[in-house]
Amino acid sequence: MTTYHTISIDGLDIFYREAGSRDHPTILLLHGYPTSSHMFRNLIPALADKFHLVAPDYPGFGYSAMPSVDEFDYTFDRLAEVMAGFIDAIGLKHYSLYLMDYGAPIGYRLATQHPERVETLIVQNGNAYEEGLGDFWKPMRAYWQNRTPENADWVRQTMTADATKRYYTTGAKNLENLSPDTWILDQALLDRPGNQEIQLALKYDYQSNLLLYLQWQAYLR
């Protein structure tokens, strides 16, 4: 059975889902954008008979605290710090990391800081190479180079209801198998007052991950 918890980390309420016996190997599930630990709602019970599963929501995502951009430094360094505090607070000593999208730069930071803790890496769409940043990233690079309102407006287009739905439907062969609950819940959370500014801050800071690619590649080797 999946249980639902909230724990205080650095003064922030961090929500997480947990299932399975702690006597089993632990998998720490790190979600991507634009979702939350909700993305693992079906995976967790499917694995809970053989694994201990833990899936937190980052600050600004899911059911975790959402301080404003003036109250919290929304960078990948800071999110990784909060997740490191979370890991220590719930007493995880060894674990496998499931990294998806934003979970990858957070998870790679955790892994390189404490490689002795990581038993396995499971990577889904988690980039660590410049080759992974194709034409889709050109407008984002323009935003990194020049943080103008015009470039920000392009980034905001990735947060619309249609854009959020496309994350789930692009390339899907059987759309009737996809529950609309997924993108509708994601969008409801993105539409909270102040959340667009949080997402803009993180998308701008994404460039900090590129500076760590060589370090992460060395770790992977």
Accessible surface in RSA format (square Angstrom, percent):
REM  Atomic radii and reference values for relative SASA: ProtOr
REM  Chains: A
REM  Algorithm: Lee & Richards
REM  Probe-radius: 1.40
REM  Slices: 20
REM RES _ NUM      All-atoms   Total-Side   Main-Chain    Non-polar    All polar
REM                ABS   REL    ABS   REL    ABS   REL    ABS   REL    ABS   REL
RES MET A   1   198.87 103.0 138.01  91.3  60.87 144.9 120.58 102.5  78.29 103.7
RES THR A   2    25.91  18.4  14.03  14.2  11.87  28.3  10.09  13.6  15.81  23.9
RES THR A   3    57.52  40.9  55.10  55.9   2.41   5.8  51.28  68.9   6.24   9.4
RES TYR A   4   129.71  60.6 101.63  57.8  28.08  73.1  69.56  52.3  60.15  74.1
RES HIS A   5    63.85  34.9  56.25  39.1   7.60  19.4  44.00  45.3  19.85  23.1
RES THR A   6    82.69  58.8  49.33  50.0  33.36  79.5  30.65  41.2  52.05  78.7
RES ILE A   7    43.42  24.7  38.97  29.0   4.45  10.7  43.42  31.3   0.00   0.0
RES SER A   8    75.37  63.7  52.51  70.1  22.86  52.7  35.86  76.4  39.51  55.4
RES ILE A   9     8.95   5.1   6.96   5.2   1.99   4.8   8.95   6.4   0.00   0.0
RES ASP A  10    94.71  66.3  52.31  52.1  42.40 100.3  24.68  58.1  70.03  69.8
RES GLY A  11    73.26  90.3   0.00   N/A  73.26  90.3  33.60  92.2  39.66  88.8
RES LEU A  12    21.04  11.7  20.37  14.6   0.66   1.7  21.04  14.8   0.00   0.0
RES ASP A  13    79.23  55.5  77.38  77.0   1.85   4.4  10.54  24.8  68.69  68.5
RES ILE A  14     0.00   0.0   0.00   0.0   0.00   0.0   0.00   0.0   0.00   0.0
RES PHE A  15    21.14  10.6  21.14  13.1   0.00   0.0  21.14  12.8   0.00   0.0
RES TYR A  16    20.50   9.6  20.50  11.7   0.00   0.0   0.50   0.4  20.00  24.7
RES ARG A  17    16.85   7.1  16.85   8.6   0.00   0.0   0.32   0.4  16.53  10.0
RES GLU A  18    24.78  14.2  24.45  18.5   0.33   0.8   8.54  16.5  16.25  13.3
RES ALA A  19     3.88   3.6   0.32   0.5   3.56   8.1   3.88   5.5   0.00   0.0
RES GLY A  20    30.34  37.4   0.00   N/A  30.34  37.4  10.13  27.8  20.22  45.3
RES SER A  21    48.96  41.4  34.89  46.6  14.07  32.4  34.54  73.6  14.42  20.2
RES ARG A  22   126.76  53.2  99.67  50.8  27.10  64.5  61.39  83.9  65.37  39.6
RES ASP A  23   137.56  96.4 101.75 101.3  35.81  84.7  30.29  71.3 107.27 107.0
RES HIS A  24    64.95  35.5  58.94  41.0   6.01  15.4  32.88  33.9  32.07  37.3
RES PRO A  25    76.10  55.5  64.98  59.2  11.12  40.4  75.34  62.2   0.76   4.7
RES THR A  26    12.45   8.9  10.04  10.2   2.41   5.7   0.09   0.1  12.36  18.7
RES ILE A  27    10.60   6.0  10.60   7.9   0.00   0.0  10.60   7.6   0.00   0.0
RES LEU A  28     0.85   0.5   0.85   0.6   0.00   0.0   0.85   0.6   0.00   0.0
RES LEU A  29     0.32   0.2   0.27   0.2   0.05   0.1   0.27   0.2   0.05   0.1
RES LEU A  30     0.06   0.0   0.06   0.0   0.00   0.0   0.06   0.0   0.00   0.0
RES HIS A  31     0.15   0.1   0.15   0.1   0.00   0.0   0.15   0.2   0.00   0.0
RES GLY A  32     0.02   0.0   0.00   N/A   0.02   0.0   0.02   0.0   0.00   0.0
RES TYR A  33     8.48   4.0   4.02   2.3   4.46  11.6   3.98   3.0   4.50   5.5
RES PRO A  34     9.86   7.2   3.91   3.6   5.94  21.6   3.91   3.2   5.94  36.9
RES THR A  35     8.29   5.9   5.46   5.5   2.83   6.7   6.07   8.1   2.22   3.4
RES SER A  36     3.04   2.6   3.04   4.1   0.00   0.0   0.23   0.5   2.81   3.9
RES SER A  37     0.05   0.0   0.00   0.0   0.05   0.1   0.05   0.1   0.00   0.0
RES HIS A  38    25.04  13.7  25.04  17.4   0.00   0.0  10.82  11.2  14.22  16.5
RES MET A  39    49.91  25.8  25.21  16.7  24.70  58.8  28.86  24.5  21.05  27.9
RES PHE A  40     2.23   1.1   2.23   1.4   0.00   0.0   2.23   1.3   0.00   0.0
RES ARG A  41    71.83  30.2  57.77  29.4  14.07  33.5  30.75  42.0  41.09  24.9
RES ASN A  42   108.67  74.9 100.75  97.4   7.91  19.1  34.12  82.1  74.54  72.1
RES LEU A  43    56.81  31.6  51.19  36.6   5.62  14.1  55.47  39.0   1.33   3.6
RES ILE A  44     0.57   0.3   0.57   0.4   0.00   0.0   0.57   0.4   0.00   0.0
RES PRO A  45    78.63  57.3  55.47  50.6  23.16  84.2  59.08  48.8  19.55 121.5
RES ALA A  46    72.84  67.0  39.45  60.9  33.39  76.0  51.60  72.7  21.24  56.3
RES LEU A  47    51.89  28.9  50.93  36.4   0.95   2.4  51.89  36.4   0.00   0.0
RES ALA A  48    16.12  14.8   9.88  15.2   6.24  14.2  10.11  14.2   6.01  15.9
RES ASP A  49   102.40  71.7  76.14  75.8  26.26  62.1  50.34 118.5  52.06  51.9
RES LYS A  50   141.18  68.9 133.38  81.8   7.80  18.6  78.40  70.6  62.78  66.9
RES PHE A  51    61.75  30.9  61.75  38.2   0.00   0.0  61.75  37.4   0.00   0.0
RES HIS A  52     1.08   0.6   1.08   0.8   0.00   0.0   0.55   0.6   0.54   0.6
RES LEU A  53     0.00   0.0   0.00   0.0   0.00   0.0   0.00   0.0   0.00   0.0
RES VAL A  54     0.00   0.0   0.00   0.0   0.00   0.0   0.00   0.0   0.00   0.0
RES ALA A  55     0.04   0.0   0.04   0.1   0.00   0.0   0.04   0.1   0.00   0.0
RES PRO A  56     0.33   0.2   0.13   0.1   0.20   0.7   0.13   0.1   0.20   1.2
RES ASP A  57     0.23   0.2   0.23   0.2   0.00   0.0   0.00   0.0   0.23   0.2
RES TYR A  58     0.13   0.1   0.13   0.1   0.00   0.0   0.13   0.1   0.00   0.0
RES PRO A  59     0.00   0.0   0.00   0.0   0.00   0.0   0.00   0.0   0.00   0.0
RES GLY A  60     1.08   1.3   0.00   N/A   1.08   1.3   0.00   0.0   1.08   2.4
RES PHE A  61     6.40   3.2   4.16   2.6   2.24   5.8   6.40   3.9   0.00   0.0
RES GLY A  62     2.04   2.5   0.00   N/A   2.04   2.5   0.58   1.6   1.46   3.3
RES TYR A  63   122.67  57.3  98.08  55.8  24.59  64.0  75.19  56.5  47.47  58.5
RES SER A  64     6.14   5.2   0.00   0.0   6.14  14.1   0.17   0.4   5.97   8.4
RES ALA A  65    29.36  27.0  17.74  27.4  11.62  26.4  28.93  40.7   0.43   1.1
RES MET A  66    53.28  27.6  31.05  20.5  22.24  52.9  31.86  27.1  21.42  28.4
RES PRO A  67    20.48  14.9  12.55  11.4   7.93  28.8  19.77  16.3   0.70   4.4
RES SER A  68    46.60  39.4  40.24  53.7   6.36  14.7  40.68  86.6   5.92   8.3
RES VAL A  69    60.82  40.0  40.73  36.9  20.09  48.4  40.73  35.4  20.09  54.5
RES ASP A  70   136.98  96.0  98.59  98.1  38.39  90.8  31.69  74.6 105.29 105.0
RES GLU A  71   130.37  74.8  91.50  69.2  38.87  92.5  41.53  80.3  88.83  72.5
RES PHE A  72    16.70   8.4   8.50   5.3   8.21  21.4  14.72   8.9   1.98   5.7
RES ASP A  73    88.90  62.3  78.02  77.7  10.88  25.7  30.48  71.7  58.41  58.3
RES TYR A  74     6.63   3.1   0.20   0.1   6.43  16.7   0.20   0.1   6.43   7.9
RES THR A  75    27.81  19.8  27.81  28.2   0.00   0.0  25.55  34.3   2.26   3.4
RES PHE A  76     0.00   0.0   0.00   0.0   0.00   0.0   0.00   0.0   0.00   0.0
RES ASP A  77    79.09  55.4  76.47  76.1   2.62   6.2  21.89  51.5  57.20  57.0
RES ARG A  78    56.61  23.8  55.87  28.5   0.74   1.8  15.69  21.4  40.92  24.8
RES LEU A  79     0.00   0.0   0.00   0.0   0.00   0.0   0.00   0.0   0.00   0.0
RES ALA A  80     2.12   1.9   1.75   2.7   0.37   0.9   1.95   2.7   0.17   0.5
RES GLU A  81    98.39  56.5  87.89  66.5  10.50  25.0  37.06  71.7  61.33  50.1
RES VAL A  82     0.00   0.0   0.00   0.0   0.00   0.0   0.00   0.0   0.00   0.0
RES MET A  83     0.92   0.5   0.92   0.6   0.00   0.0   0.39   0.3   0.52   0.7
RES ALA A  84    25.90  23.8  25.24  39.0   0.65   1.5  25.81  36.4   0.08   0.2
RES GLY A  85    25.35  31.3   0.00   N/A  25.35  31.3  22.07  60.6   3.28   7.4
RES PHE A  86     0.27   0.1   0.27   0.2   0.00   0.0   0.27   0.2   0.00   0.0
RES ILE A  87     1.15   0.7   1.15   0.9   0.00   0.0   1.15   0.8   0.00   0.0
RES ASP A  88    87.83  61.5  66.39  66.1  21.44  50.7  30.32  71.4  57.51  57.4
RES ALA A  89    56.33  51.8  16.49  25.5  39.84  90.6  28.71  40.4  27.62  73.2
RES ILE A  90    17.05   9.7   4.02   3.0  13.03  31.4  11.70   8.4   5.35  14.5
RES GLY A  91    33.61  41.4   0.00   N/A  33.61  41.4  21.26  58.3  12.35  27.7
RES LEU A  92     7.73   4.3   3.63   2.6   4.10  10.3   5.16   3.6   2.57   6.9
RES LYS A  93   149.22  72.8 142.46  87.4   6.76  16.1  88.29  79.5  60.93  64.9
RES HIS A  94   101.33  55.4  90.52  62.9  10.81  27.7  53.79  55.4  47.54  55.3
RES TYR A  95     1.73   0.8   1.73   1.0   0.00   0.0   0.00   0.0   1.73   2.1
RES SER A  96    11.44   9.7  11.44  15.3   0.00   0.0   1.12   2.4  10.32  14.5
RES LEU A  97     0.00   0.0   0.00   0.0   0.00   0.0   0.00   0.0   0.00   0.0
RES TYR A  98    37.41  17.5  37.41  21.3   0.00   0.0  14.80  11.1  22.61  27.9
RES LEU A  99     0.00   0.0   0.00   0.0   0.00   0.0   0.00   0.0   0.00   0.0
RES MET A 100    32.40  16.8  32.40  21.4   0.00   0.0  32.40  27.5   0.00   0.0
RES ASP A 101    37.06  26.0  32.22  32.1   4.84  11.4   4.92  11.6  32.14  32.1
RES TYR A 102    11.96   5.6  11.96   6.8   0.00   0.0  10.17   7.6   1.79   2.2
RES GLY A 103     0.00   0.0   0.00   N/A   0.00   0.0   0.00   0.0   0.00   0.0
RES ALA A 104     0.00   0.0   0.00   0.0   0.00   0.0   0.00   0.0   0.00   0.0
RES PRO A 105     1.22   0.9   1.22   1.1   0.00   0.0   1.22   1.0   0.00   0.0
RES ILE A 106     0.00   0.0   0.00   0.0   0.00   0.0   0.00   0.0   0.00   0.0
RES GLY A 107     0.00   0.0   0.00   N/A   0.00   0.0   0.00   0.0   0.00   0.0
RES TYR A 108     4.72   2.2   4.72   2.7   0.00   0.0   0.04   0.0   4.68   5.8
RES ARG A 109     8.96   3.8   7.92   4.0   1.04   2.5   7.89  10.8   1.07   0.7
RES LEU A 110     5.51   3.1   4.32   3.1   1.20   3.0   4.74   3.3   0.77   2.1
RES ALA A 111     0.00   0.0   0.00   0.0   0.00   0.0   0.00   0.0   0.00   0.0
RES THR A 112    30.27  21.5   7.95   8.1  22.32  53.2   6.87   9.2  23.40  35.4
RES GLN A 113   104.33  58.3  77.20  56.4  27.13  64.6  38.64  82.3  65.69  49.8
RES HIS A 114    68.18  37.3  68.18  47.4   0.00   0.0  40.82  42.1  27.36  31.8
RES PRO A 115    68.13  49.7  57.50  52.4  10.63  38.7  57.77  47.7  10.36  64.4
RES GLU A 116   113.50  65.2  87.00  65.8  26.50  63.1  73.88 142.9  39.61  32.3
RES ARG A 117    47.35  19.9  47.33  24.1   0.02   0.0   4.24   5.8  43.11  26.1
RES VAL A 118    23.80  15.7   3.23   2.9  20.58  49.6   3.29   2.9  20.51  55.6
RES GLU A 119   104.74  60.1  68.14  51.5  36.61  87.2  35.35  68.4  69.39  56.7
RES THR A 120    67.79  48.2  60.89  61.7   6.90  16.4  46.23  62.1  21.56  32.6
RES LEU A 121    50.10  27.9  24.13  17.3  25.97  65.3  24.13  16.9  25.97  69.9
RES ILE A 122    65.68  37.4  62.53  46.6   3.16   7.6  65.68  47.3   0.00   0.0
RES VAL A 123    67.36  44.3  32.94  29.8  34.42  82.9  32.99  28.7  34.37  93.2
RES GLN A 124    77.77  43.5  73.17  53.5   4.60  10.9  32.06  68.3  45.70  34.7
RES ASN A 125   113.44  78.2  84.76  81.9  28.68  69.1  30.42  73.2  83.02  80.2
RES GLY A 126    13.42  16.5   0.00   N/A  13.42  16.5   0.43   1.2  12.99  29.1
RES ASN A 127    37.28  25.7  27.36  26.4   9.93  23.9  22.42  54.0  14.86  14.4
RES ALA A 128     3.73   3.4   1.74   2.7   1.99   4.5   1.74   2.4   1.99   5.3
RES TYR A 129    92.75  43.3  92.75  52.8   0.00   0.0  72.47  54.5  20.29  25.0
RES GLU A 130    88.92  51.1  81.93  62.0   7.00  16.7  51.86 100.3  37.06  30.3
RES GLU A 131   152.87  87.8 118.63  89.8  34.23  81.5  77.28 149.5  75.59  61.7
RES GLY A 132    43.33  53.4   0.00   N/A  43.33  53.4  21.70  59.5  21.63  48.5
RES LEU A 133    14.88   8.3   0.64   0.5  14.24  35.8   0.64   0.5  14.24  38.3
RES GLY A 134    43.02  53.0   0.00   N/A  43.02  53.0  37.04 101.6   5.98  13.4
RES ASP A 135   106.37  74.5  94.51  94.1  11.86  28.0  30.09  70.8  76.28  76.1
RES PHE A 136   133.40  66.7 119.00  73.7  14.40  37.5 129.42  78.5   3.98  11.4
RES TRP A 137    47.51  19.1  47.26  22.9   0.25   0.6  35.78  19.1  11.73  19.0
RES LYS A 138   131.75  64.3 124.83  76.6   6.92  16.5  78.56  70.7  53.19  56.7
RES PRO A 139    44.04  32.1  35.66  32.5   8.38  30.5  42.06  34.7   1.98  12.3
RES MET A 140    12.15   6.3  12.15   8.0   0.00   0.0  12.11  10.3   0.04   0.1
RES ARG A 141    70.69  29.7  70.60  36.0   0.08   0.2  27.14  37.1  43.55  26.4
RES ALA A 142    38.33  35.2  34.37  53.0   3.97   9.0  37.36  52.6   0.97   2.6
RES TYR A 143     4.37   2.0   4.37   2.5   0.00   0.0   0.04   0.0   4.33   5.3
RES TRP A 144    21.89   8.8  12.37   6.0   9.51  22.3  12.54   6.7   9.34  15.2
RES GLN A 145   153.70  85.9 114.29  83.5  39.42  93.8  45.64  97.1 108.07  82.0
RES ASN A 146    84.84  58.5  81.71  79.0   3.13   7.5  18.45  44.4  66.39  64.2
RES ARG A 147   131.13  55.1 100.68  51.3  30.44  72.5  37.44  51.2  93.69  56.8
RES THR A 148    34.00  24.2  31.20  31.6   2.80   6.7  31.93  42.9   2.07   3.1
RES PRO A 149   100.29  73.1  93.21  85.0   7.08  25.7  99.77  82.4   0.52   3.2
RES GLU A 150   125.48  72.0 114.92  86.9  10.55  25.1  65.67 127.0  59.81  48.8
RES ASN A 151    36.99  25.5  35.23  34.0   1.75   4.2   1.70   4.1  35.29  34.1
RES ALA A 152    13.90  12.8  13.90  21.5   0.00   0.0  13.90  19.6   0.00   0.0
RES ASP A 153    76.57  53.6  74.42  74.1   2.15   5.1  22.49  52.9  54.08  53.9
RES TRP A 154    69.74  28.0  68.70  33.3   1.04   2.4  48.12  25.7  21.62  35.1
RES VAL A 155     0.00   0.0   0.00   0.0   0.00   0.0   0.00   0.0   0.00   0.0
RES ARG A 156    78.44  32.9  76.75  39.1   1.69   4.0  28.70  39.2  49.74  30.1
RES GLN A 157   106.33  59.5 102.04  74.6   4.28  10.2  35.97  76.6  70.36  53.4
RES THR A 158    17.47  12.4  15.23  15.4   2.23   5.3  17.39  23.4   0.08   0.1
RES MET A 159     1.46   0.8   0.30   0.2   1.16   2.8   0.25   0.2   1.22   1.6
RES THR A 160    64.00  45.5  57.86  58.7   6.14  14.6  59.30  79.7   4.70   7.1
RES ALA A 161    61.02  56.1  52.91  81.7   8.11  18.4  53.50  75.3   7.52  19.9
RES ASP A 162    99.51  69.7  96.37  95.9   3.14   7.4  17.87  42.1  81.64  81.4
RES ALA A 163     7.15   6.6   5.00   7.7   2.15   4.9   5.39   7.6   1.76   4.7
RES THR A 164     0.37   0.3   0.37   0.4   0.00   0.0   0.26   0.3   0.12   0.2
RES LYS A 165    93.04  45.4  93.04  57.1   0.00   0.0  36.87  33.2  56.17  59.8
RES ARG A 166   133.56  56.1 132.40  67.5   1.15   2.7  56.11  76.7  77.44  46.9
RES TYR A 167    99.94  46.7  64.38  36.6  35.56  92.5  61.67  46.3  38.27  47.2
RES TYR A 168    62.41  29.1  47.35  26.9  15.05  39.2  46.97  35.3  15.43  19.0
RES THR A 169    25.79  18.3  19.06  19.3   6.73  16.0   9.15  12.3  16.64  25.2
RES THR A 170   109.00  77.5  80.27  81.4  28.73  68.5  78.01 104.8  30.98  46.8
RES GLY A 171    74.53  91.9   0.00   N/A  74.53  91.9  42.14 115.6  32.40  72.6
RES ALA A 172    37.41  34.4  10.09  15.6  27.31  62.1  19.98  28.1  17.43  46.2
RES LYS A 173   197.95  96.6 158.92  97.5  39.04  92.9 108.79  97.9  89.17  95.0
RES ASN A 174    75.17  51.8  69.81  67.5   5.36  12.9   4.88  11.7  70.29  67.9
RES LEU A 175   100.17  55.8  91.41  65.4   8.76  22.0  91.60  64.3   8.57  23.1
RES GLU A 176   145.43  83.5 105.63  79.9  39.80  94.8  69.43 134.3  76.00  62.0
RES ASN A 177   111.93  77.2  78.24  75.6  33.69  81.1  28.05  67.5  83.88  81.1
RES LEU A 178    56.12  31.3  45.01  32.2  11.10  27.9  47.29  33.2   8.83  23.8
RES SER A 179    49.69  42.0  39.30  52.5  10.39  23.9  37.88  80.7  11.81  16.5
RES PRO A 180    66.44  48.4  66.44  60.6   0.00   0.0  66.44  54.9   0.00   0.0
RES ASP A 181    91.37  64.0  87.93  87.5   3.44   8.1  20.99  49.4  70.38  70.2
RES THR A 182    16.65  11.8  16.38  16.6   0.27   0.6  15.59  20.9   1.06   1.6
RES TRP A 183    32.12  12.9  31.42  15.2   0.70   1.6  22.87  12.2   9.25  15.0
RES ILE A 184   106.12  60.4 102.90  76.7   3.22   7.8 104.99  75.6   1.13   3.1
RES LEU A 185    45.92  25.6  42.68  30.5   3.24   8.2  45.49  32.0   0.43   1.1
RES ASP A 186     0.95   0.7   0.84   0.8   0.11   0.3   0.06   0.1   0.89   0.9
RES GLN A 187    19.72  11.0  19.72  14.4   0.00   0.0  15.63  33.3   4.09   3.1
RES ALA A 188    57.20  52.6  41.05  63.3  16.16  36.8  48.72  68.6   8.49  22.5
RES LEU A 189    27.91  15.5  27.69  19.8   0.23   0.6  27.91  19.6   0.00   0.0
RES LEU A 190     6.48   3.6   5.88   4.2   0.60   1.5   5.94   4.2   0.53   1.4
RES ASP A 191    90.30  63.3  63.00  62.7  27.30  64.6  29.94  70.5  60.36  60.2
RES ARG A 192    61.68  25.9  55.31  28.2   6.38  15.2  41.75  57.1  19.94  12.1
RES PRO A 193   125.27  91.3 105.10  95.8  20.17  73.3 116.23  96.0   9.03  56.1
RES GLY A 194    35.70  44.0   0.00   N/A  35.70  44.0  23.63  64.8  12.08  27.0
RES ASN A 195     1.25   0.9   1.25   1.2   0.00   0.0   0.00   0.0   1.25   1.2
RES GLN A 196    55.93  31.3  55.13  40.3   0.80   1.9  15.24  32.4  40.69  30.9
RES GLU A 197    73.93  42.4  70.34  53.2   3.59   8.6  41.32  79.9  32.61  26.6
RES ILE A 198     0.47   0.3   0.47   0.3   0.00   0.0   0.47   0.3   0.00   0.0
RES GLN A 199     0.98   0.5   0.98   0.7   0.00   0.0   0.01   0.0   0.97   0.7
RES LEU A 200    13.73   7.6  13.73   9.8   0.00   0.0  13.73   9.6   0.00   0.0
RES ALA A 201    19.55  18.0  16.57  25.6   2.98   6.8  16.84  23.7   2.71   7.2
RES LEU A 202     0.00   0.0   0.00   0.0   0.00   0.0   0.00   0.0   0.00   0.0
RES LYS A 203    12.82   6.3  12.14   7.4   0.68   1.6   2.30   2.1  10.53  11.2
RES TYR A 204    61.86  28.9  61.86  35.2   0.00   0.0  27.09  20.4  34.76  42.9
RES ASP A 205    25.15  17.6  23.03  22.9   2.12   5.0   6.14  14.5  19.01  19.0
RES TYR A 206    16.49   7.7  16.49   9.4   0.00   0.0   6.11   4.6  10.38  12.8
RES GLN A 207    57.02  31.9  54.23  39.6   2.79   6.6  20.89  44.5  36.13  27.4
RES SER A 208    27.61  23.3  24.17  32.3   3.45   7.9  25.36  54.0   2.25   3.2
RES ASN A 209     0.63   0.4   0.63   0.6   0.00   0.0   0.63   1.5   0.00   0.0
RES LEU A 210    28.50  15.9  16.02  11.5  12.48  31.4  16.12  11.3  12.37  33.3
RES LEU A 211   153.87  85.7 122.99  88.0  30.88  77.6 127.90  89.8  25.96  69.9
RES LEU A 212    46.70  26.0  46.46  33.2   0.24   0.6  46.70  32.8   0.00   0.0
RES TYR A 213     6.31   2.9   6.31   3.6   0.00   0.0   6.17   4.6   0.13   0.2
RES LEU A 214   141.16  78.6 137.38  98.3   3.78   9.5 137.67  96.7   3.49   9.4
RES GLN A 215    92.19  51.6  80.84  59.1  11.35  27.0  39.87  84.9  52.32  39.7
RES TRP A 216     1.40   0.6   1.40   0.7   0.00   0.0   0.53   0.3   0.88   1.4
RES GLN A 217    20.86  11.7  20.86  15.2   0.00   0.0   0.00   0.0  20.86  15.8
RES ALA A 218    58.89  54.1  43.30  66.8  15.58  35.5  44.69  62.9  14.20  37.6
RES TYR A 219    64.23  30.0  36.87  21.0  27.35  71.2  38.35  28.8  25.88  31.9
RES LEU A 220    71.99  40.1  39.88  28.5  32.11  80.7  42.81  30.1  29.18  78.5
RES ARG A 221   203.68  85.5 138.22  70.5  65.46 155.9  91.11 124.5 112.57  68.2
END  Absolute sums over single chains surface
CHAIN  1 A    10852.5       8614.7       2237.8       6047.5       4805.0
END  Absolute sums over all chains
TOTAL         10852.5       8614.7       2237.8       6047.5       4805.0
